[in-house]
């Protein structure tokens, strides 16, 4: 996420943290570096000027100059001002984080209108938002597509809606978008849906006819939320289009997509201040659950290379099947032992946590830098290979690994499409894990996951740091 900006600012944070004395001279040097980093990241010039002025004013104030550790105090100023740029602090003293979730304060169904340019990921984001509302807010969600211009747009929404676990309302290209929306709203009312998500046609440019159409949709639906979906990788263009949509519609929030890409990060820092509309969500992966409620403070710490351990813990906790973990703990406590089926279940738990690379994005830069993207891909492939090997075993072999001798190893290797050495390596790692579980005596899933980070072929593969959970 915003890798170039993060690299530059995290190096600056490291330098500043060690400063024992803050003067106007070294503050100017620091601000010059920050200004260049922001401009190169495609942050809008008015936003850069305002940000630099606020940091300079506070950096030369008593809070920093009079601090016992002025370098660290200065980093704190930069972080708070980044947070203020992307969000409104929820209290005057700035102690609470700014988090803008979705507004559902309306007579059901609460209508949410999705707007944005074509290619921003609007249809996928509609399904991701449906998933969020179902899992986090426990709502009954209906989606409908008013995109009658793009081939297969309606079918695409149908597919991703099914993945999200929501219900889809059918529409066809020969209908008018306003008629589709009214029919969907009527259906949602009669079938007691809590939320209706309306996916609109993407605008390749600011087309007057299409903008008039979306204004008519807004008037017909009177939505509680009108969300502008914007590609974080667009940079300066994102600001211009957000302003154009804000002039046409009463936007209530913004969803940043593709924040996990190698973008310059300018949109994230500019879009809220330029439009005056809060960023409500950020797309953090391509998966259907890859949508996070936008937290300006935590996003700022990630940009500064400080990581987001809170988000990492939330991701791990959400991915852990606590019922399965408790069953396994009870099994080990009762002397049932830890077999290869249990080992397979733990590999699958790691996949459910969102993958190693998405966890790495939330680690502080100095930890994450130890592992490259290639390391992450190798580690994830290794997990899939291990799954294939175990799935090539019979249930009896999984329960009694000591039965697996030369002939069986060759059969398993052939079934999984690997060499016999890979089977040997997996069995050795299983023995290590089995020994660990015996020592734990049913200590539970989280204790075991702490150890996964250091195991060869798992978290510790290819120089990956031990995961902090």
Phi, psi and omega in degrees: 000123179043049191301319182296315179295316180298316180302313183292313183290326179292325175294321179294319178301317180298317180293314183294322184301331182271359182288124179270340183221129180253125178234168178298328181294308182284339172293318178298318178298317180296316181295327177297317179295317180295316180301314180296318180298319181290317180295320178293334178277005176073028174285139182300138185304315178300325179292318179298313181301313181297316180298312182298319180297318180293317180295317181299315181301316183279330181294329180264009179274176184296329182304319182269310185297322182272001183284149176293331178233076187300327179299314179291325178296322180293320176299320178299322178296314180300317180296315181295322180287327173298318179298316181294329180292322184268342182205166177266124178297140189275004173211152185301327181276359175071018184277336181261149179282151176267118178225119181252100179271181185284146179264118179241020182281080180202161174296124183300144000276138174285123183266131177239121182261125181259122181235159177156176180282156175293136179095357181279350181093028186294316183294314177297319180295326177300315179292321178298320178293322176301315179299316179300314182293328179287312186279321185267326184250358176057046182254153174268118192242137174241136176244153176212145179255126174256015180272095183262007185255325185270126179303135175069007180297320182293317179294325178298315179296322178301315182295310184287333176295319178298320178297326181281343181086017178260178178256145183248136178260125184290146175213169181219156184297342181273000179267160174272139182306321180294320178295319178300311183298317180295319179295319179295320179295319178297318178296317181298322179292315183292333183252017171058047174278145178279323186223138172243119178259121183251112178272122183258169179292139177285143179256118179291331176213176181280088184267122185301317181296316180290325178292324176296320180299316182289332174295319179295321177299315181298316180296323181288326187263334185047060185291151175282334178226134171239105189256132178263119181266120185229138180284118181297342182274358182283337179066230185300326179299327180298322181292315181299315181289324177298319178296319180297317179292325179294325177291329184272328186229151174280078182299144177248347181187170182232142171244121177271124177257163174059034177287349178274354181280174180276061184269167181278348172086358185298322183298317182299324183275338187259323197299322181289314184291323181290319185266338184077010181253134182290146171280122184259328181218157174227130175280121187248354175197171180279348183291158185296336177260015183274050177229125180246143169298130185287125178241108187300321182293315181291324177296321178296319180295326178293318180298325180279003177079015181272354180079181179214079184295327179300314179295325179296315179297319178298319181296317180294315182298318180295328183276346183275127174276097187295325179296316179295321180295319179293322178297318181293320178299317180296321180298315181291321179300323183278002179088013182290340178082167182247115183249185185292333175294321176294320179298318178298319180299324180290323176298318180292329176297320180298321179295322181292339180284359175105004178090153183295321184294324179288331174290320183299324181299338183264357178277151174304149186305318184295335176275315183294331183295341181290342180235133179269171176299324178297322177299317181297316181296320178297317181296318181291324175295323181296321178296316179297321180295319179297319177303313181300321180295313182294322180290345176274357179268157175281159177305323180294319179295324179292323179285328184231078183300338180294345178286342187281096178252192189308309184296315180296321179300318179295319179295317180296316180299317180296320180294327182268352181072035180231175175278159179300326180302326179294322178295316178300318182296317180297317181297324178293317178295323177298318179299320178298315180295319180300317178297321179297316182294326177296320180292327182289328181054050176080028181293349174104170186300316187293323177298318181294321181294330176301324182282335183301325182301330183265357183279138176299135179089351177245239182295329185273006185287140172062031176084010180290137181291158176293129185286138187273058177217000000 
